[in-house]
């Protein structure tokens, strides 16, 4: 007995492919444009809701295709206003995204995931303790943005102002889906979001940084640096063994020369490991080839990890040394850590 073919997720098709499929049914080309608008501008996840399509076409679409949207599973609310959301994917796996409101600056940021788990094994990161199951589809990434945006509007009366690819997974190892999702998020016939308000964060894969420069989606780039010499970085980030600091600096230099887009170093301060004045001077030396701003981040505790966050006085002295050396520095206080929503804490915990 033969099994029925698995329906295709219509969001895996581009507009030309949808046009071709409808043409085989005798439908005019403008119907494909209408469907495209429903999928990517209006966020429809149900063919029945596409009310400017004939009923017969909606029924046929329902029979031939699916729309594998995210299903909200759980939300947690931090005392500081941060909201962590968990979603169930069509195959039962789960991912998390975070809404980070900064009310006094009217900044509302969605932190989105791009993979189920992560293949990198950064020693301080909860997601790095999970195995990578698969990349998210472009539609699953866009869904996170749409759902967090709706949440921001409902709770704070304000749409998203920023999007950061800093959730679960390494964006440059999910390159195709991430680039397609950015195209849909920024396109006039998509969400129309400015690419200048999108930041892609990477643990550091030199050849993919160069590819990102060549493709130039006009987004900002953040390097999760966390140590300013190879010996220390090898200890906490095994990816550095194949992508050492020299190769990363060359790639970032190329990225800046090609794109002129902003580069940020994310630097988690660990007590007694990377927070000395010598570490600050080493870090400053990595900022001279191209403009860089540095975000110094408080470490957020992860179960099973022995590293501790720098005391406030050490962290402030570290930042002051960088400022003295002419580096643009921001000390970023953790948000959402009471619900395991802060940097490095996303791991689908209950």
N, C-alpha and C positions, 0 to 999 in steps of 0.2 A: 504494500500500500504506500503510494507516494505522498509525501507531506506537502502542504501548501507552501509556496515561496514566502519568505519573510518580507513583509512590506518594507519599502524603502522610506527612510526619513526624508521628507520632501526638502528639508533644509540642507540636505547633503547635495542638492542640485543647484546649479547656478541658474540665472534667469533664462539663458538660452536653452538650457536643457529642459526647463519647465515649458518654455514655448514649444519646443520640439514635441514633448509628450502631449501637450494639448492639441497641437496641430494634427497628430495622429488620430485624435478623437473628433476632429472637425471643428475645433474651437478656435476663435480668432485670437491673434497675438496679444491684443490688449488685455485679455483675461490673465495672461501670465504676469503682466505688470500689476494687475490688481492683487493677485495672489502674493506677489513679491512684497507689496506694500503691507498686506495683512501680516505677513510673516516677520518682516524686519523693521517696519515703522510702527505698526499698531500692536505688535507683540501678541498676535492671535496664536493660541495653541489648540484651536479647535476649528475644523473646517465648517462646522455648522454656524459659527459666528461670522463667517465671511458673507455678510448679508447682501452685498451687491453682486454676488455670483448667483446664477440660476440654481434652483434647488437640485436639479438633476446633476449638474456639474459638482456641486458640493457632495452629493451622495457618492458620485463616482470617485472623487478625490479620497473620500473616507474609505472606500473599498481598496484603493490602490496604494495609498500612502499613509504614513503616520507622521505625527509631530512629537518627537521625544523630548518634551519639556521637563523641567525640574519640578519635583513635588516638595513643598516645604515640609520639613520633618520636626524641627525644634529650633526655638530661639531662646537666647539667654541675654539678660539685660544687666549691664554693669552699672555700678553706682555713678560712674562718670559719663553715662549716656551712651557708651559704646554698646552695640548690639551684635552678637554673633549668631549667625544663621546656619543651620545644617539642612542640606537638601538630599533627597533620594533621587538617584538617576534611574533611567529606564531599566537598567540591568541589576538594580538593587544596591549598587555601591553608593557611597555617600561622600559629599564634599562640603566644605564650609566656606563662607564668605563673611565679611565683617563690615558694618557701617560705623564709621568713626566721625562723629560730629564734633566740631570745634566751634561752639556757638558764638564766642566773642569775636571770632574772625569770620563768621559766616562761611565756614568751610565744611563741606560734607563729602567724605571720601568713602568710596567703595573699595575694599581690599578683596580681590577675586582670586580664585584658584584656577589652575590650568591643567592639573593632573590629579588623578586619584592616587594619593601617596606621592613618593618622590624616590628617584633612583640614586640621588646623592645621599651621602651619609655624614653630613655635618654633625659634629659631636654634640653641639649645644641645642639642636633643633628637634622638636617633637615630631614634626612631619618626616624628618630624616630617619626616624626609627621605624617608619612604615615602609613596606615595599611599594614600588611603583606598580600599579595595576594596569592603568592605561591613561592615555591623554584624553582630555575632554574634547568633545566636538565644538566647533565654533559656536553653534547654537546654544550649547550648555554654558559657555562662557558669557554669551550675550544675555542669556536668561538671568544669570546672577546680577548683572548690571541693572537689568530692567526691574528685577524684584527688589533689589536694595534701593533703587531710585524710588519705587513706589512706597517703600517703607519710610524713606526719608521724607517724602511729601506728606505721608499720613501722620508721622510722629512729630515732625519739626516744621512742616509747611514749607519746605525748601527742597529743590531738586539737588541731585549730586553736582558738586563742583569739580571733583577729581576722581580719577580711577587709578588704582595701583595694582599691578600684577605682582603682588607680594604674598599671596595666599599659598595654598598647598601646591607644590610642584615647582619645577625649574622651567620658566617660559622658553628659554632658548633650546630646550630639549623637547618642547612641544611646539616647534616653530611654525609649522604649517597652520594648525588650528588657531594659534595665538594671532598670527598675522591676518588670517581670515576674519577672526572676531574683531580685531581692531579696525579692519576695513568696514565691517558692518556697523560698528559702534560710531565711526566717524563719518560715514557716507551720508550725503544729503538725502538719499532714499533709504537710509537706515536710521540710526538714532541721532545723527547730526552733532555728535559730541566733538569738541575741539581736541585734536591730537596733542596739542600743547599742554593739555590738562591730564594727560595719561603718562604714567611712569611705568616702565618695564624694569623689574629688578632681576638681576642674575647673580649666581654664585661665581660666574667668571668662566666663560668658554670662548677663548680668543677667536677662533675661526668663525663662530656664530655672531660675535660682536661685529666682525668685519662684514659678514653677510647682512646683518641688520643695517649697517651703514650704507651698503650698496642699495638695499631695498628702500631705505629711508622713509618709514611710515610717519616721520616727523614727531615721534614720541620722545619723551625724556628717558634717560638711561640711568639706572642706579646699580652700582657694583656693591654686592655684599662683601666687603673687604675683611674687616674684623681682625686683621693683623697686618703689619706693615713690613714684615720680613718673611722670607720663604720658610724658614725653619719653624716659626710659630704657626704660620698659616697651614703648612703641611699637617701639623698636629691636630688641628681642629676642622680642617676642610680638605679631605683627601683629593678633591678635584684640582687642588693647587699643584699636585705632583705632575699633572699633565698640562697644566695651564699656569705656569709660574708668574710671578709679578712682572718680570720683564716682558713676557709675551702679552700679558694683559695690558700693561701700559702702552705697548706698541699698538695694540688693537684699539684701545680707547683713544689714543692720539689720532689714529686713522678715522675713528667714528666722529670725533669732533671736527677734524679737517673737512670731512665730506659733508656733514650734516649741520654743524654749528648748533646742535641741540645740547641742552643742558645735561651735565654729568654730575652725579652725586655719589659719594662714597658713604655707604652705611657701615657704621663701626660700633659694634656692641662692645662695651667696656666690661672686661672681666677682672675681678679683683686680683692684683698681683701677677697677672698674665700679660696683659697688653695695655696697661694703663699707667706706665711710668713716663717720666719726662723724656727719656730716651725713645720710647715708643712714639711719643708725640712728634719728636724731631724726625724719626724715620717716616712717619706718616706725612709730615709736611713736605718731605723730599719727593713724595709721589704726587704732588699737586703742581709742579712747576712747568710741566710740558703743555698743559691745557687748563682752562678754567675749571675749577672743581669746588663744589660746596660739600662739607662734611656734616653728616648727621650722626652725632654720638648718641647711642641708644642705651638705655638702662637694660641690663639683662633681666629676662623674665624666667623664673625658675621652671625647670622641666624635670619631671619625675625621672630619677635614675641618673641625672647629670650632676656631677660634683662641683662644677664651676659656680662661682658666686658673683653677684654684681658688685661693681666698684662702689665703695662708700662715696657719699656725696662730695666730701672734701677732695678725694683723689680724682673723681670725675671732673670736678670744677677746675682743679689745678691742671689737669690734662687739657681741658678746653682752653684755659687761659694761655697755656704754652703755645697752642696752635694759633690762637688769635695774635699773640705776640710775634709769631713767625709770618703773619700776613695771610692766614688761611681763613676763609669764611666758614664759620662753625655754628651749628645749632645743636643744643643739647635737648634731645627729645625725651620727655618723660613718658613712661609707659602708660598706655590706656587700655582698659579692658582686661587687665591681668587677673582681676578677681573672678573672671569667667573663662580663663584660659583663652582669651581672644587676642592677646598681645603678640608682638613679634616673636616668631619661633614656637608658638604654643598650639598651633592648629593641628589636631591629631584625631578628630572624631571621638573624643572622650565623652563618656556620659557623666 
